[in-house]
């Protein structure tokens, strides 16, 4: 019966709930903008990675290396576009 219980998914769900509560505490606790944004970014990226690995089963297929490579490439392109736009439009370069 133990092999039928989805322990990995239950732990992932509990961890997602804890990360959500931490993100909600940023709203309810009076803290500076910089500290709040750092906490929110850390919890957001941690939860996105957790969702990818645990609930979307990214590491369970035979081509998991290509899935992770494509994910990291997509994140790199997104960050390059965001920071390139900020560099050109906001910071004046």
C-alpha positions in Angstrom: 0.0 0.0 0.0 2.9 2.3 0.7 4.0 2.3 -3.0 0.5 3.5 -4.0 0.6 6.6 -1.7 1.8 9.7 -3.7 4.2 10.9 -1.0 6.2 13.1 -3.4 3.0 14.9 -4.5 1.7 15.4 -1.0 5.1 16.8 0.1 5.2 19.1 -2.9 1.6 20.3 -2.2 2.5 21.0 1.4 5.6 22.9 0.3 3.6 24.9 -2.2 1.2 25.9 0.6 4.1 27.0 2.9 5.6 29.1 0.1 2.2 30.7 -0.5 1.8 31.5 3.1 5.3 33.1 3.1 4.3 35.2 0.1 1.1 36.3 1.8 3.1 37.3 4.9 5.0 39.8 2.8 1.6 41.5 2.3 0.5 41.4 5.9 3.8 42.2 7.6 5.2 45.8 7.3 8.6 45.5 5.6 10.6 47.5 3.2 9.9 47.2 -0.5 13.3 45.7 -1.3 13.0 43.0 1.3 9.5 42.2 0.2 10.4 41.9 -3.4 13.4 39.7 -2.7 11.2 37.3 -0.6 8.5 37.3 -3.3 11.0 36.5 -6.1 12.6 33.7 -4.1 9.3 32.1 -3.3 8.0 32.6 -6.8 10.9 30.9 -8.5 11.1 28.2 -5.9 7.4 27.4 -6.4 7.7 27.5 -10.2 10.6 25.0 -10.0 8.7 22.8 -7.6 5.6 22.8 -9.8 7.8 21.9 -12.8 9.5 19.0 -11.1 6.8 17.5 -8.9 3.5 18.1 -10.6 4.5 18.4 -14.3 6.8 15.3 -13.9 9.7 17.0 -15.8 12.4 14.7 -14.3 10.6 11.4 -14.9 10.8 11.1 -18.7 13.7 9.8 -20.7 14.4 13.2 -22.2 14.5 15.1 -18.9 17.8 16.8 -19.9 16.3 18.4 -22.9 13.2 19.5 -20.9 15.5 21.2 -18.3 17.7 22.7 -21.0 14.7 24.2 -22.9 13.3 25.6 -19.6 16.6 27.3 -18.7 16.9 28.6 -22.3 13.4 30.1 -22.1 14.2 31.7 -18.7 17.4 33.1 -20.2 15.6 34.6 -23.2 12.9 36.1 -21.0 15.4 37.7 -18.7 17.5 39.0 -21.7 14.3 40.6 -23.1 13.3 42.2 -19.8 16.7 43.5 -18.9 17.4 44.6 -22.5 14.2 46.5 -22.5 15.0 48.1 -19.2 18.5 48.9 -20.4 17.2 50.6 -23.5 14.1 52.4 -22.2 14.6 53.1 -18.6 18.3 53.3 -18.0 19.0 55.2 -21.2 21.7 53.1 -22.9 
